[in-house]
Amino acid sequence: MLPYTFCHLKGVSKSAEERLWSLGIVSWNDFERYPGSVFSSEKTASIKGQLKESQAALERENIDFFLSRLTSAERVRIYPHVRGKIAYVDIETTGLNRKDEITTIALYDGKMLNTYVRGMNLDNFIQDIQAYTLIVTYNGLRFDLPFLRSTFQKPFKLAHLDLCPVMQALGYRGGLKRCELLMGIKRQVPEGIDGREAVSLWHRYKQDKDVSALRQLLAYNSQDVLSLEILLVKAYNRVMEGCPVNCRLPLPNQCRLSWH
């Protein structure tokens, strides 16, 4: 979709992009070849220069180039270009205080689901995450990433897409579960499990050696990353409704979870 995108360019609004599309200037190549005059010669030269930068960034898979220039909702346009290189990430913690600790991490890439548990294999996450180009979270900018940086004492240099501001820009308010409900995403884990119960499950596992509590916690944690992929695709399809090129993508199938 990015080669059909103009609203990341300085001086080109979403309405200006739609005007270009209406004139048949659908792609970057169309703009280069267009014989008429849409903007002033100075602005046209500026746009052509920015499009060359955009093409170079796309060829280098410099996703941050586009994330930093697109507005919240429009950032999902990057999805087709990094599909298969995305790490959907969610963490669970002992609480919301910055002094609390990560208990489990779930990482899903659209095919493989990995979980990491404090005291078992948590340190493997920092190596595994390097295989990806983009991290996708929900409210990760405020919650997940600060905890991850504190836990591993490493900066996360991968590009990051937080779906929370994306959903807000599309008119969906609330947490991940609220957005799932509004967008018709069905959860596999029991409805009674929430963030507070996740903390309780961890304490049951640690204090009582209750392995079933850990299984439930990991299923809850994993459900969030499975939902992130569906949420991203739904948001992408919603954003691309006005594009003259059919960019709609099918919803992914969720892998099955077990929490018993």
Secondary structure in CASP SS format (residue, H / E / C, confidence):
PFRMAT SS
TARGET T0000
AUTHOR 0000-0000-0000
METHOD secondary structure of the structure
MODEL  1
M C 1.00
L H 1.00
P H 1.00
Y H 1.00
T C 1.00
F C 1.00
C C 1.00
H C 1.00
L C 1.00
K C 1.00
G C 1.00
V C 1.00
S C 1.00
K H 1.00
S H 1.00
A H 1.00
E H 1.00
E H 1.00
R H 1.00
L H 1.00
W H 1.00
S H 1.00
L C 1.00
G C 1.00
I C 1.00
V C 1.00
S C 1.00
W H 1.00
N H 1.00
D H 1.00
F H 1.00
E H 1.00
R H 1.00
Y C 1.00
P C 1.00
G C 1.00
S C 1.00
V C 1.00
F C 1.00
S C 1.00
S H 1.00
E H 1.00
K H 1.00
T H 1.00
A H 1.00
S H 1.00
I H 1.00
K H 1.00
G H 1.00
Q H 1.00
L H 1.00
K H 1.00
E H 1.00
S H 1.00
Q H 1.00
A H 1.00
A H 1.00
L H 1.00
E H 1.00
R C 1.00
E C 1.00
N C 1.00
I H 1.00
D H 1.00
F H 1.00
F H 1.00
L H 1.00
S C 1.00
R C 1.00
L C 1.00
T C 1.00
S C 1.00
A H 1.00
E H 1.00
R H 1.00
V H 1.00
R H 1.00
I H 1.00
Y H 1.00
P H 1.00
H H 1.00
V H 1.00
R C 1.00
G C 1.00
K C 1.00
I E 1.00
A E 1.00
Y E 1.00
V E 1.00
D E 1.00
I E 1.00
E E 1.00
T E 1.00
T C 1.00
G C 1.00
L C 1.00
N C 1.00
R C 1.00
K C 1.00
D C 1.00
E C 1.00
I E 1.00
T E 1.00
T E 1.00
I E 1.00
A E 1.00
L E 1.00
Y E 1.00
D C 1.00
G C 1.00
K C 1.00
M C 1.00
L E 1.00
N E 1.00
T E 1.00
Y E 1.00
V E 1.00
R C 1.00
G C 1.00
M C 1.00
N C 1.00
L C 1.00
D C 1.00
N H 1.00
F H 1.00
I H 1.00
Q H 1.00
D H 1.00
I H 1.00
Q H 1.00
A H 1.00
Y C 1.00
T C 1.00
L E 1.00
I E 1.00
V E 1.00
T E 1.00
Y C 1.00
N C 1.00
G C 1.00
L C 1.00
R C 1.00
F C 1.00
D H 1.00
L H 1.00
P H 1.00
F H 1.00
L H 1.00
R H 1.00
S H 1.00
T H 1.00
F H 1.00
Q C 1.00
K C 1.00
P C 1.00
F C 1.00
K C 1.00
L C 1.00
A E 1.00
H E 1.00
L E 1.00
D E 1.00
L H 1.00
C H 1.00
P H 1.00
V H 1.00
M H 1.00
Q H 1.00
A H 1.00
L C 1.00
G C 1.00
Y C 1.00
R C 1.00
G C 1.00
G C 1.00
L H 1.00
K H 1.00
R H 1.00
C H 1.00
E H 1.00
L H 1.00
L H 1.00
M C 1.00
G C 1.00
I C 1.00
K C 1.00
R C 1.00
Q C 1.00
V C 1.00
P C 1.00
E C 1.00
G C 1.00
I C 1.00
D C 1.00
G H 1.00
R H 1.00
E H 1.00
A H 1.00
V H 1.00
S H 1.00
L H 1.00
W H 1.00
H H 1.00
R H 1.00
Y H 1.00
K H 1.00
Q H 1.00
D H 1.00
K C 1.00
D C 1.00
V H 1.00
S H 1.00
A H 1.00
L H 1.00
R H 1.00
Q H 1.00
L H 1.00
L H 1.00
A H 1.00
Y H 1.00
N H 1.00
S H 1.00
Q H 1.00
D H 1.00
V H 1.00
L H 1.00
S H 1.00
L H 1.00
E H 1.00
I H 1.00
L H 1.00
L H 1.00
V H 1.00
K H 1.00
A H 1.00
Y H 1.00
N H 1.00
R H 1.00
V H 1.00
M H 1.00
E H 1.00
G H 1.00
C C 1.00
P C 1.00
V C 1.00
N C 1.00
C C 1.00
R C 1.00
L C 1.00
P C 1.00
L C 1.00
P C 1.00
N C 1.00
Q C 1.00
C C 1.00
R C 1.00
L C 1.00
S C 1.00
W C 1.00
H C 1.00
END
